[in-house]
Amino acid sequence: MNKPLRTLLLADDGIRDRHRADIRNLENCQLIGEVHEGEAGIHFASLCQPDLVLVGISEDTLGTARRLQTVAPWAKVVALGTPEDEASRLALMQAGVSDFVPTEERASLIQLLERLAAPETVPEGLDDGPHPGKVIACYSPKGGAGRSTLAVNLAIALFRATGRETILVDGACFHGDLDLFLNLQPPQGIASVLAGGRLDGALCPHPTGIKLLGWTKGDREEAPEKLRNLVHLLRQRDAWVVVDSHPALRAINRVILELSDRVYVPMFLDIAHIRALQRDLAQWREDRLDTARFELVAWGEKSDVSRQEAGKILRRGIDFQLQADPVGARSAINQGVPMLQAEPRGAFARDLDRLIASFTEPQTRALVQLKAANPLEQFIAWIKKGPATGFGA
């Protein structure tokens, strides 16, 4: 039997009177309490462990939403009312509010509750038809390539730019450490969803507005087919889904890469990373995996190997270059504060904004096409630059 959707109503008397009966009359929806916003409501939420908190919009809503992330991080938060402006809406979303329902629209709230209370199972044998969710994988055949750093900050950049729900999935399974990157402790995780639990109950919100779907202590690695069904489930959600991976999990990586709309492959321009990627691309092609969706992302630190040299070895160009900041990246991991959260307007943030613009804007990438050099242009460039001292980036 499916567990009821435990619902807590935090709002003034008028809103509670308007919606109380609707909540109680819904099948598989349980109203476990109703109190006014404030300290009493926060305390109640910390004790009763709701699946859903309905919060009436007021001058205290932003603070309430932030407190709920601390005392009930597993709960989905829905605001009843209309924000004053888009800035207020974005602030509430960043504080963990996932949906907004105008207080006078009873039918809209009922529809939302019916959807949330409906039994949610990981589907079996779905086809590869149209899906509202967009899955973006971060993958590298070699450790130490900045894969998780890219995944975390890419998710933040997507939410910041679009305001669309953004779910960060730790596809590295028991190797994963995205909880450390975000300084979160998910009370539930991927294993609970695969066992029949609610997806929303396993999403752990972060102050930047993104949600982590990770692994909890004691979770075991799941069979690739089960993870395939989970990705199918996520694809049916109107959200960005950013999936981290791990080079040691080839069978699971195959599932992630097959179902992704785009795959970002971070790399350093050194021979070890280039050779690992060269072998991996060849193997994926032999396995008939579509590598046309792969985008190669080079970290822009000084190297003896240029982007052009790397492109010739890989027989394809480097698609993007991102600002490299090894010290900042290590500090971000150690402190549990992502780079985009610490420096939302830095060079790395600007690079990511340009990268995510490629999702919707046509662009001509100078790095992709390896054009044959014009001898005269090459000579003039050599005169301007002076004799080369190496392969320089």
C-alpha positions as CSV (number, residue, x, y, z in Angstrom):
1,M,0.0,0.0,0.0
2,N,1.3,3.4,-0.9
3,K,2.1,5.7,2.0
4,P,-0.1,8.9,2.2
5,L,1.4,12.3,1.4
6,R,1.9,13.8,4.8
7,T,1.0,17.4,4.4
8,L,1.6,20.4,6.7
9,L,-0.3,23.7,6.2
10,L,1.5,26.8,7.4
11,A,-0.6,29.9,6.6
12,D,-3.0,32.4,8.1
13,D,-6.6,31.6,9.0
14,G,-8.1,32.6,5.7
15,I,-5.8,30.4,3.6
16,R,-6.2,27.4,5.9
17,D,-10.0,27.7,5.9
18,R,-10.0,27.9,2.1
19,H,-7.9,24.7,1.5
20,R,-8.4,22.5,4.6
21,A,-11.3,20.5,3.3
22,D,-9.7,20.0,-0.2
23,I,-6.6,18.5,1.4
24,R,-8.5,16.2,3.7
25,N,-10.8,15.0,1.0
26,L,-8.0,13.9,-1.3
27,E,-7.3,10.2,-1.5
28,N,-3.8,9.3,-0.3
29,C,-3.2,12.8,1.2
30,Q,-3.0,13.3,4.9
31,L,-3.2,16.7,6.6
32,I,-1.0,16.1,9.6
33,G,-1.2,19.7,11.0
34,E,-2.0,23.3,10.3
35,V,-0.4,26.3,12.1
36,H,0.4,29.9,11.4
37,E,3.8,30.7,10.0
38,G,6.5,31.4,12.5
39,E,8.4,29.6,15.2
40,A,5.5,27.3,16.0
41,G,5.2,26.1,12.4
42,I,9.0,25.5,12.1
43,H,9.0,23.6,15.3
44,F,6.0,21.5,14.2
45,A,7.8,20.7,10.9
46,S,10.9,19.5,12.6
47,L,8.9,17.1,14.7
48,C,6.3,15.7,12.4
49,Q,8.5,15.0,9.3
50,P,6.1,16.1,6.5
51,D,6.4,15.1,2.9
52,L,4.9,18.4,1.8
53,V,4.7,21.8,3.4
54,L,2.2,24.3,2.0
55,V,3.3,27.9,3.0
56,G,1.1,30.9,2.6
57,I,3.0,33.8,1.1
58,S,3.6,36.7,3.5
59,E,6.5,38.9,4.6
60,D,8.0,36.0,6.5
61,T,7.8,33.4,3.7
62,L,11.4,33.7,2.6
63,G,12.7,33.1,6.2
64,T,10.3,30.3,6.7
65,A,11.4,28.5,3.5
66,R,15.1,28.9,4.5
67,R,14.4,27.5,8.0
68,L,12.5,24.5,6.5
69,Q,15.6,23.6,4.5
70,T,17.4,23.2,7.8
71,V,14.7,21.4,9.9
72,A,12.9,19.4,7.2
73,P,15.2,19.2,4.2
74,W,13.4,16.2,2.8
75,A,10.1,18.0,2.5
76,K,8.8,19.6,-0.7
77,V,7.8,23.2,-0.1
78,V,4.9,24.8,-2.1
79,A,4.0,28.5,-1.7
80,L,0.3,29.5,-1.7
81,G,0.1,32.9,-3.2
82,T,1.8,35.1,-5.9
83,P,5.2,36.7,-5.3
84,E,5.4,40.4,-5.7
85,D,7.9,40.3,-8.5
86,E,10.3,38.0,-10.4
87,A,13.1,38.8,-8.0
88,S,11.0,37.6,-5.1
89,R,10.0,34.5,-6.9
90,L,13.6,33.6,-7.7
91,A,14.6,34.3,-4.1
92,L,11.9,31.9,-2.9
93,M,13.0,29.2,-5.4
94,Q,16.6,29.5,-4.2
95,A,15.3,29.1,-0.7
96,G,13.7,25.8,-1.6
97,V,10.2,26.6,-2.8
98,S,9.4,24.4,-5.8
99,D,5.9,25.5,-6.9
100,F,3.6,28.5,-6.6
101,V,-0.2,28.2,-6.4
102,P,-2.4,31.3,-6.3
103,T,-4.5,31.1,-3.1
104,E,-7.8,31.5,-5.0
105,E,-7.1,28.7,-7.4
106,R,-8.4,25.7,-5.5
107,A,-8.5,23.5,-8.6
108,S,-4.7,24.2,-9.3
109,L,-3.8,23.1,-5.7
110,I,-6.0,20.0,-5.9
111,Q,-4.3,19.0,-9.2
112,L,-0.9,19.6,-7.7
113,L,-1.7,17.5,-4.6
114,E,-3.1,14.7,-6.7
115,R,0.1,14.6,-8.7
116,L,2.3,14.5,-5.6
117,A,0.1,12.0,-3.8
118,A,-0.1,9.6,-6.7
119,P,1.9,6.4,-6.3
120,E,5.3,7.0,-7.8
121,T,7.2,4.0,-9.0
122,V,10.4,3.7,-11.1
123,P,9.0,2.7,-14.5
124,E,10.1,-0.4,-16.3
125,G,10.8,-0.6,-20.0
126,L,10.1,3.0,-21.1
127,D,10.8,3.9,-24.7
128,D,13.0,6.7,-25.7
129,G,10.3,9.1,-26.8
130,P,9.9,12.9,-26.2
131,H,10.6,13.9,-22.6
132,P,10.3,17.3,-20.8
133,G,13.4,16.8,-18.7
134,K,16.9,17.5,-20.1
135,V,19.6,15.2,-18.9
136,I,23.2,16.5,-18.9
137,A,26.0,14.2,-17.9
138,C,29.5,15.1,-16.7
139,Y,31.8,12.2,-17.6
140,S,35.5,11.6,-17.8
141,P,37.5,8.4,-18.4
142,K,40.1,9.5,-15.9
143,G,39.9,10.7,-12.3
144,G,41.1,14.1,-11.3
145,A,39.6,15.8,-14.4
146,G,37.4,18.2,-12.5
147,R,34.3,16.2,-13.4
148,S,32.4,16.7,-10.1
149,T,33.4,20.3,-9.9
150,L,31.9,20.9,-13.3
151,A,28.7,19.0,-12.5
152,V,28.0,20.9,-9.3
153,N,28.7,24.3,-10.7
154,L,27.0,23.6,-14.0
155,A,23.8,22.7,-12.1
156,I,24.0,26.0,-10.1
157,A,24.6,28.0,-13.3
158,L,21.6,26.4,-15.0
159,F,19.2,27.1,-12.1
160,R,20.6,30.7,-11.8
161,A,20.1,31.4,-15.5
162,T,16.7,29.8,-16.0
163,G,15.0,29.4,-12.6
164,R,13.9,25.9,-13.7
165,E,14.1,23.1,-11.3
166,T,17.6,21.6,-11.3
167,I,18.4,18.2,-9.9
168,L,22.0,17.1,-9.4
169,V,22.3,13.3,-9.4
170,D,25.3,11.5,-7.9
171,G,25.7,8.8,-10.6
172,A,29.1,7.9,-9.1
173,C,27.1,5.6,-6.7
174,F,29.1,4.7,-3.6
175,H,32.2,6.4,-5.1
176,G,30.3,9.7,-5.1
177,D,31.0,12.6,-2.8
178,L,28.6,15.3,-4.0
179,D,27.3,15.6,-0.5
180,L,30.7,16.9,0.5
181,F,30.8,19.3,-2.3
182,L,27.5,20.8,-1.2
183,N,27.9,20.2,2.6
184,L,24.6,18.2,2.7
185,Q,23.5,15.1,4.5
186,P,20.6,13.6,2.5
187,P,18.2,11.8,4.8
188,Q,17.1,9.6,1.9
189,G,18.7,8.9,-1.4
190,I,18.6,7.1,-4.7
191,A,18.2,3.7,-3.1
192,S,15.0,4.7,-1.4
193,V,13.5,5.8,-4.8
194,L,14.6,2.6,-6.4
195,A,12.8,0.8,-3.5
196,G,9.6,2.5,-4.2
197,G,10.0,5.7,-2.2
198,R,8.9,9.2,-3.5
199,L,11.4,11.0,-5.6
200,D,10.5,14.4,-4.0
201,G,11.3,12.9,-0.6
202,A,14.8,12.0,-1.7
203,L,15.6,15.4,-3.2
204,C,17.8,17.3,-0.8
205,P,17.6,21.1,-1.3
206,H,20.7,23.4,-1.3
207,P,20.8,27.1,-0.6
208,T,21.7,27.8,-4.2
209,G,18.3,26.5,-5.3
210,I,19.5,23.1,-6.8
211,K,18.4,19.8,-5.4
212,L,20.8,16.8,-4.7
213,L,19.7,13.2,-5.4
214,G,22.5,11.3,-3.8
215,W,23.3,8.2,-1.8
216,T,23.0,7.7,2.0
217,K,25.2,5.7,4.2
218,G,24.7,2.0,3.7
219,D,23.3,2.3,0.2
220,R,24.7,-0.3,-2.2
221,E,25.5,0.0,-5.9
222,E,22.4,-0.7,-7.9
223,A,22.2,-2.7,-11.1
224,P,22.5,-0.6,-14.3
225,E,18.9,-1.5,-15.4
226,K,17.5,0.0,-12.2
227,L,19.4,3.2,-12.7
228,R,18.2,3.2,-16.3
229,N,14.6,3.3,-15.0
230,L,15.5,6.1,-12.5
231,V,16.9,8.3,-15.3
232,H,13.7,7.6,-17.3
233,L,11.7,8.8,-14.3
234,L,13.8,12.0,-14.1
235,R,13.4,12.6,-17.8
236,Q,9.7,12.8,-17.3
237,R,10.1,15.8,-14.9
238,D,10.2,19.3,-16.3
239,A,13.7,20.0,-14.9
240,W,17.4,20.1,-15.7
241,V,19.0,16.9,-14.6
242,V,22.7,17.0,-14.2
243,V,24.3,13.6,-13.6
244,D,27.8,13.1,-12.3
245,S,29.6,9.8,-13.0
246,H,32.7,7.8,-12.2
247,P,35.3,6.3,-14.5
248,A,35.3,2.9,-12.7
249,L,31.6,2.2,-13.3
250,R,31.5,1.4,-17.0
251,A,28.2,-0.4,-17.2
252,I,26.4,2.3,-15.2
253,N,28.2,5.0,-17.3
254,R,26.9,3.4,-20.4
255,V,23.3,3.8,-19.1
256,I,23.9,7.5,-18.2
257,L,25.6,8.4,-21.5
258,E,22.9,6.6,-23.5
259,L,20.1,8.6,-21.9
260,S,21.8,12.0,-21.7
261,D,20.8,14.8,-24.1
262,R,24.3,16.2,-23.8
263,V,27.6,14.9,-22.3
264,Y,30.3,17.3,-21.0
265,V,33.8,15.7,-20.9
266,P,36.2,17.8,-18.8
267,M,39.9,17.4,-19.3
268,F,43.3,18.8,-18.7
269,L,45.5,19.3,-21.7
270,D,48.1,16.8,-20.7
271,I,49.1,13.6,-22.5
272,A,47.6,11.3,-19.8
273,H,44.1,12.8,-20.0
274,I,44.2,13.0,-23.8
275,R,45.3,9.4,-24.2
276,A,42.7,8.2,-21.8
277,L,40.0,10.1,-23.7
278,Q,41.3,8.9,-27.1
279,R,41.0,5.3,-26.0
280,D,37.6,5.9,-24.4
281,L,36.1,7.6,-27.4
282,A,37.3,4.8,-29.7
283,Q,35.8,2.2,-27.4
284,W,32.4,4.0,-27.1
285,R,32.3,4.2,-30.9
286,E,33.0,0.5,-31.1
287,D,30.1,0.0,-28.7
288,R,27.9,2.0,-31.0
289,L,27.4,4.8,-28.5
290,D,26.5,8.2,-30.2
291,T,29.5,10.4,-29.3
292,A,28.1,13.3,-31.3
293,R,26.5,14.5,-28.1
294,F,29.8,14.7,-26.3
295,E,31.3,18.2,-25.7
296,L,34.9,18.4,-24.8
297,V,35.7,21.0,-22.1
298,A,39.3,21.9,-21.4
299,W,40.5,23.6,-18.2
300,G,42.4,26.6,-19.3
301,E,45.7,26.3,-17.4
302,K,49.1,26.6,-19.0
303,S,50.1,23.5,-20.8
304,D,52.8,22.2,-23.3
305,V,49.9,20.8,-25.4
306,S,47.7,23.3,-27.2
307,R,44.0,22.9,-27.9
308,Q,44.9,22.4,-31.6
309,E,47.4,19.6,-30.8
310,A,44.8,17.9,-28.6
311,G,42.2,18.2,-31.3
312,K,44.4,16.6,-33.8
313,I,45.1,13.6,-31.5
314,L,41.4,13.2,-30.7
315,R,40.3,13.9,-34.3
316,R,37.9,16.5,-33.1
317,G,38.1,19.9,-31.6
318,I,37.9,21.1,-28.0
319,D,34.4,22.7,-27.7
320,F,34.8,24.9,-24.7
321,Q,37.5,26.2,-22.4
322,L,36.8,27.0,-18.7
323,Q,38.9,29.1,-16.3
324,A,41.1,26.8,-14.2
325,D,41.4,27.6,-10.5
326,P,42.9,24.5,-8.8
327,V,43.3,26.4,-5.5
328,G,39.7,27.7,-5.5
329,A,38.4,24.2,-6.5
330,R,40.2,22.5,-3.6
331,S,39.0,25.2,-1.2
332,A,35.4,24.8,-2.4
333,I,35.5,21.1,-1.8
334,N,37.1,21.4,1.7
335,Q,34.6,24.1,2.8
336,G,31.5,22.5,1.1
337,V,30.8,25.8,-0.7
338,P,30.7,25.5,-4.5
339,M,32.7,28.0,-6.5
340,L,29.7,29.6,-8.0
341,Q,28.2,30.1,-4.6
342,A,31.4,31.7,-3.2
343,E,32.0,33.8,-6.4
344,P,28.8,34.1,-8.4
345,R,30.3,36.8,-10.7
346,G,33.8,35.5,-11.2
347,A,35.6,34.4,-14.3
348,F,34.5,30.8,-13.9
349,A,30.9,31.9,-13.5
350,R,31.1,33.9,-16.7
351,D,32.6,30.9,-18.6
352,L,29.8,28.7,-17.4
353,D,27.2,31.3,-18.5
354,R,28.7,31.1,-22.0
355,L,28.6,27.3,-21.9
356,I,25.0,27.0,-20.9
357,A,24.0,29.6,-23.5
358,S,24.8,26.9,-26.1
359,F,21.7,25.0,-25.0
360,T,19.4,27.5,-26.6
361,E,21.5,29.8,-28.7
362,P,23.1,28.8,-32.0
363,Q,26.8,29.5,-32.0
364,T,29.8,29.2,-34.1
365,R,32.6,27.7,-32.1
366,A,36.1,28.6,-33.3
367,L,37.5,25.7,-31.3
368,V,35.5,23.0,-33.0
369,Q,36.6,23.2,-36.6
370,L,40.2,22.3,-37.3
371,K,40.7,24.3,-40.5
372,A,43.7,23.9,-42.7
373,A,46.0,26.8,-41.9
374,N,46.6,29.4,-44.7
375,P,50.4,29.6,-45.2
376,L,50.4,33.4,-45.5
377,E,48.2,33.9,-42.4
378,Q,50.4,31.4,-40.6
379,F,53.6,33.3,-41.5
380,I,52.1,36.7,-40.5
381,A,50.9,35.3,-37.2
382,W,54.4,33.8,-36.6
383,I,56.0,37.2,-37.3
384,K,53.6,39.0,-34.8
385,K,54.1,36.4,-32.1
386,G,57.7,35.7,-32.5
387,P,59.5,32.3,-32.3
388,A,57.6,29.7,-30.3
389,T,59.2,28.3,-27.2
390,G,57.1,25.1,-27.1
391,F,53.7,23.9,-28.0
392,G,52.0,26.6,-25.7
393,A,48.3,26.7,-25.0
